[in-house]
Amino acid sequence: MSASPPPPAVGRMGFPARAFDRTAWPPKGVRLLSAAVMAAFAVALWCQGGSWRVAAVLVAVDALAGLLPWRMPRTLREGAAYWTENAIALAVPIAFIAYSVGTGAAWLTQGSPWWWFAVALALGAGLLLAGGMNFRLLFSGDLAFVMGPSTPLQARTRATTGTLAPFGEEALYRSVAVTVAGPAGMVTWLLGAAAFIARHHVGDSRWRKAPRVLAVELLAALSLLGLVVLSGSIYPALLAHLVNNAPSVLLELQRSQKESHG
């Protein structure tokens, strides 16, 4: 089993010095391109007017939060810094849900026939198969053993993010497909799918550069968008998203337990 990385030196420089690495700024390559894609989606939302301008501002904040010069790899950071990064990432889309509830947004009450949820379950399973996770190793706990333990706080933070993120991401990046129509609307839908992918690359994206990972992300973005458009509701896509994230959440909880008992 691989050993856990040593904790970063604390010194007297405080939380920001332990959380951030100034050499990571200005961002380059994939991170900068990802932020540009998110900015394009924010502009498209702004052009829709009304409450979508609030969504546009939140998408821009989401991009800027991802561009902060977080210290990488994340294992070099203390738990509080890692938790803070994930809390910011969750707060932005969840703020949009809160705003939508407060304003009675139409997409919140848009339902769909029950059989779309059966389609969603099948889609979630298909995305998992496309991702190539070894479920035999996952359920036996051997996959967590191979990947090595993680600190309880970081693993549980990733599990919490994997559980809650689909709610915010479906709301902020795909609810527009329920309420905005026409050619400009379709452009906004597609930019939302691209921004959904970009959101996962605006931070550290080194492990995400594998062709299979990129292909699965593209498949997920387009298929979830298609499910929203065809069903007329974000809820089937939310179910598929949760199904897709569930094995990763289980894996992180297993890694947390191995660290606690190690």
BAKOL-95415 format. One record per residue (C-alpha): residue number from 1; x, y, z; residue in one letter. Coordinates in steps of 0.001 Angstrom, whole numbers. Example, Ala and Ser with C-alpha at 12.3 -4.5 7.8 and 13.67 -1.06 7.14 Angstrom:
BEGIN
[1; [12300; -4500; 7800]; A]
[2; [13670; -1060; 7140]; S]
This chain:
BEGIN
[1; [0; 0; 0]; M]
[2; [1330; 3439; -844]; S]
[3; [2231; 5609; 2095]; A]
[4; [286; 8772; 2839]; S]
[5; [2096; 11983; 1860]; P]
[6; [3586; 14024; 4697]; P]
[7; [1573; 17047; 5794]; P]
[8; [2770; 20419; 4517]; P]
[9; [4932; 22538; 6731]; A]
[10; [2834; 24985; 8711]; V]
[11; [5342; 27637; 9602]; G]
[12; [4109; 31104; 10486]; R]
[13; [2657; 32137; 7134]; M]
[14; [-928; 31101; 7863]; G]
[15; [-3677; 29464; 5853]; F]
[16; [-3228; 31301; 2500]; P]
[17; [436; 30333; 2237]; A]
[18; [-409; 26683; 2848]; R]
[19; [-3403; 26713; 509]; A]
[20; [-1979; 28624; -2446]; F]
[21; [1088; 28451; -4664]; D]
[22; [1845; 31738; -6405]; R]
[23; [3815; 29945; -9119]; T]
[24; [482; 28540; -10376]; A]
[25; [-552; 32038; -11461]; W]
[26; [-1188; 33189; -14096]; P]
[27; [-2902; 29989; -15270]; P]
[28; [-1844; 28413; -18520]; K]
[29; [-2986; 25832; -21060]; G]
[30; [-6076; 23792; -20296]; V]
[31; [-6994; 25819; -17219]; R]
[32; [-7102; 29068; -19162]; L]
[33; [-9018; 27498; -22054]; L]
[34; [-11523; 25999; -19613]; S]
[35; [-12100; 29382; -17984]; A]
[36; [-12653; 30926; -21427]; A]
[37; [-15323; 28311; -22234]; V]
[38; [-17076; 29040; -18943]; M]
[39; [-16869; 32765; -19702]; A]
[40; [-18502; 32170; -23097]; A]
[41; [-21379; 30354; -21385]; F]
[42; [-21695; 33214; -18894]; A]
[43; [-21960; 35705; -21764]; V]
[44; [-24642; 33580; -23459]; A]
[45; [-26625; 33450; -20212]; L]
[46; [-26283; 37197; -19752]; W]
[47; [-27694; 37751; -23230]; C]
[48; [-30821; 35812; -22212]; Q]
[49; [-31599; 38567; -19704]; G]
[50; [-33719; 38366; -16570]; G]
[51; [-32771; 35864; -13886]; S]
[52; [-30254; 34254; -16234]; W]
[53; [-27989; 37218; -15577]; R]
[54; [-27683; 36022; -11998]; V]
[55; [-26678; 32613; -13363]; A]
[56; [-24151; 34334; -15654]; A]
[57; [-22496; 36067; -12706]; V]
[58; [-22372; 32819; -10745]; L]
[59; [-20785; 30927; -13661]; V]
[60; [-18145; 33673; -13897]; A]
[61; [-17498; 33406; -10153]; V]
[62; [-17268; 29624; -10526]; D]
[63; [-14593; 30034; -13202]; A]
[64; [-12618; 32553; -11158]; L]
[65; [-12752; 30336; -8074]; A]
[66; [-11288; 27474; -10093]; G]
[67; [-8490; 29731; -11338]; L]
[68; [-7250; 30537; -7853]; L]
[69; [-3634; 29351; -7513]; P]
[70; [-4421; 26342; -5337]; W]
[71; [-1381; 24361; -4240]; R]
[72; [-1039; 21190; -6308]; M]
[73; [-1101; 18277; -5970]; P]
[74; [-3887; 18542; -3442]; R]
[75; [-2220; 16018; -1124]; T]
[76; [358; 18697; -310]; L]
[77; [-2307; 20782; 1354]; R]
[78; [-3740; 20513; 4808]; E]
[79; [-7322; 19332; 5110]; G]
[80; [-8813; 22768; 5775]; A]
[81; [-7442; 24139; 2509]; A]
[82; [-8800; 21209; 538]; Y]
[83; [-12176; 21516; 2224]; W]
[84; [-12266; 25247; 1441]; T]
[85; [-11654; 24691; -2279]; E]
[86; [-14498; 22178; -2479]; N]
[87; [-16815; 24320; -360]; A]
[88; [-16355; 27226; -2778]; I]
[89; [-16973; 24929; -5747]; A]
[90; [-20232; 23724; -4185]; L]
[91; [-21397; 27105; -2892]; A]
[92; [-21640; 28771; -6301]; V]
[93; [-24094; 26382; -8040]; P]
[94; [-26021; 25783; -4828]; I]
[95; [-26442; 29560; -4533]; A]
[96; [-28205; 29405; -7899]; F]
[97; [-30590; 26762; -6566]; I]
[98; [-31360; 28957; -3555]; A]
[99; [-31958; 31942; -5827]; Y]
[100; [-34198; 29881; -8105]; S]
[101; [-36259; 28626; -5163]; V]
[102; [-36628; 32176; -3866]; G]
[103; [-37805; 33483; -7243]; T]
[104; [-39980; 30480; -8103]; G]
[105; [-38068; 29555; -11253]; A]
[106; [-40192; 27595; -13712]; A]
[107; [-37644; 24826; -14264]; W]
[108; [-37912; 23740; -10619]; L]
[109; [-41438; 22426; -11145]; T]
[110; [-40955; 20943; -14600]; Q]
[111; [-41491; 17204; -14213]; G]
[112; [-41428; 14350; -16708]; S]
[113; [-43106; 10939; -17160]; P]
[114; [-41789; 8195; -14869]; W]
[115; [-40218; 6237; -17682]; W]
[116; [-37680; 8992; -18279]; W]
[117; [-36244; 8056; -14883]; F]
[118; [-35835; 4483; -16110]; A]
[119; [-33961; 5924; -19094]; V]
[120; [-31880; 7931; -16642]; A]
[121; [-30903; 4813; -14695]; L]
[122; [-29834; 3132; -17921]; A]
[123; [-27858; 6198; -18972]; L]
[124; [-26099; 6420; -15608]; G]
[125; [-25151; 2740; -15870]; A]
[126; [-23940; 3259; -19426]; G]
[127; [-21712; 6143; -18397]; L]
[128; [-20226; 4000; -15639]; L]
[129; [-19441; 1229; -18119]; L]
[130; [-17895; 3763; -20486]; A]
[131; [-15734; 5045; -17644]; G]
[132; [-14248; 1573; -17174]; G]
[133; [-14354; 1312; -13389]; M]
[134; [-13682; -2210; -12137]; N]
[135; [-16758; -2910; -10013]; F]
[136; [-15502; -6261; -8757]; R]
[137; [-12480; -4544; -7232]; L]
[138; [-14634; -1667; -5996]; L]
[139; [-17138; -3812; -4091]; F]
[140; [-14425; -6056; -2667]; S]
[141; [-12526; -3023; -1381]; G]
[142; [-9435; -3969; -3383]; D]
[143; [-9663; -866; -5563]; L]
[144; [-9362; 1352; -2498]; A]
[145; [-6372; -760; -1430]; F]
[146; [-4698; -310; -4821]; V]
[147; [-5275; 3456; -4841]; M]
[148; [-4011; 3763; -1307]; G]
[149; [-5518; 5485; 1711]; P]
[150; [-6570; 9104; 1825]; S]
[151; [-6875; 11335; 4842]; T]
[152; [-10381; 11066; 6297]; P]
[153; [-11114; 14761; 5809]; L]
[154; [-10033; 14836; 2166]; Q]
[155; [-11766; 11578; 1265]; A]
[156; [-14998; 12583; 2981]; R]
[157; [-14808; 15988; 1350]; T]
[158; [-14570; 14335; -2080]; R]
[159; [-17464; 12025; -1169]; A]
[160; [-19584; 14994; -84]; T]
[161; [-18737; 16898; -3254]; T]
[162; [-19540; 13882; -5427]; G]
[163; [-22940; 13602; -3746]; T]
[164; [-23949; 17258; -3758]; L]
[165; [-22306; 18574; -6933]; A]
[166; [-24834; 16988; -9348]; P]
[167; [-27660; 19064; -7851]; F]
[168; [-25846; 22343; -8419]; G]
[169; [-24350; 21389; -11777]; E]
[170; [-27657; 20266; -13267]; E]
[171; [-29284; 23470; -12044]; A]
[172; [-26616; 25933; -13150]; L]
[173; [-25436; 24298; -16362]; Y]
[174; [-28529; 22563; -17751]; R]
[175; [-31716; 24160; -16415]; S]
[176; [-31460; 26733; -19199]; V]
[177; [-32334; 23932; -21643]; A]
[178; [-35754; 23598; -19978]; V]
[179; [-36831; 27232; -20300]; T]
[180; [-34905; 28876; -23157]; V]
[181; [-35774; 28007; -26755]; A]
[182; [-34868; 29154; -30260]; G]
[183; [-31512; 29232; -32070]; P]
[184; [-29879; 31422; -29418]; A]
[185; [-31195; 29054; -26778]; G]
[186; [-29673; 26042; -28502]; M]
[187; [-26312; 27786; -28651]; V]
[188; [-26618; 28470; -24919]; T]
[189; [-27470; 24786; -24270]; W]
[190; [-24353; 23623; -26107]; L]
[191; [-22171; 26201; -24392]; L]
[192; [-23573; 24928; -21091]; G]
[193; [-22521; 21375; -22001]; A]
[194; [-19039; 22632; -22889]; A]
[195; [-18839; 24678; -19685]; A]
[196; [-19861; 21611; -17674]; F]
[197; [-16777; 19825; -19041]; I]
[198; [-14612; 22910; -18610]; A]
[199; [-15631; 23227; -14959]; R]
[200; [-13834; 19972; -14258]; H]
[201; [-10638; 21247; -15898]; H]
[202; [-10387; 24811; -14666]; V]
[203; [-8652; 23527; -11545]; G]
[204; [-5821; 20992; -11629]; D]
[205; [-6598; 18776; -14630]; S]
[206; [-3469; 16703; -15129]; R]
[207; [-5146; 13348; -14478]; W]
[208; [-8074; 14298; -16726]; R]
[209; [-5994; 14581; -19910]; K]
[210; [-6322; 10876; -20742]; A]
[211; [-8295; 10433; -23992]; P]
[212; [-10771; 8046; -22376]; R]
[213; [-11514; 10490; -19565]; V]
[214; [-12120; 13306; -22034]; L]
[215; [-14304; 11071; -24219]; A]
[216; [-16457; 10019; -21248]; V]
[217; [-16809; 13644; -20114]; E]
[218; [-17984; 14634; -23589]; L]
[219; [-20394; 11694; -23699]; L]
[220; [-21780; 12618; -20275]; A]
[221; [-22203; 16304; -21124]; A]
[222; [-24058; 15638; -24379]; L]
[223; [-26172; 12726; -23139]; S]
[224; [-27256; 14546; -19967]; L]
[225; [-28122; 17617; -22030]; L]
[226; [-30095; 15440; -24431]; G]
[227; [-31957; 13863; -21532]; L]
[228; [-32952; 17307; -20210]; V]
[229; [-34096; 18517; -23614]; V]
[230; [-36096; 15386; -24470]; L]
[231; [-37666; 14897; -21032]; S]
[232; [-38337; 18588; -20446]; G]
[233; [-36945; 18373; -16920]; S]
[234; [-33566; 18363; -15192]; I]
[235; [-34595; 15634; -12755]; Y]
[236; [-33959; 12553; -14919]; P]
[237; [-30516; 13962; -15746]; A]
[238; [-29935; 14578; -12040]; L]
[239; [-30713; 10926; -11315]; L]
[240; [-28318; 9752; -14051]; A]
[241; [-25651; 12101; -12704]; H]
[242; [-26039; 10761; -9164]; L]
[243; [-25846; 7164; -10408]; V]
[244; [-22668; 7988; -12305]; N]
[245; [-21070; 9572; -9223]; N]
[246; [-22123; 6887; -6719]; A]
[247; [-19194; 4444; -7231]; P]
[248; [-16648; 7257; -6834]; S]
[249; [-18351; 8338; -3612]; V]
[250; [-18181; 4751; -2323]; L]
[251; [-14512; 4515; -3282]; L]
[252; [-13642; 7677; -1373]; E]
[253; [-15460; 6443; 1728]; L]
[254; [-13528; 3166; 1509]; Q]
[255; [-10217; 5031; 1218]; R]
[256; [-11166; 7139; 4227]; S]
[257; [-11819; 4032; 6312]; Q]
[258; [-8524; 2445; 5291]; K]
[259; [-6661; 5532; 6442]; E]
[260; [-8567; 5579; 9730]; S]
[261; [-7774; 1917; 10401]; H]
[262; [-4294; 1943; 8920]; G]
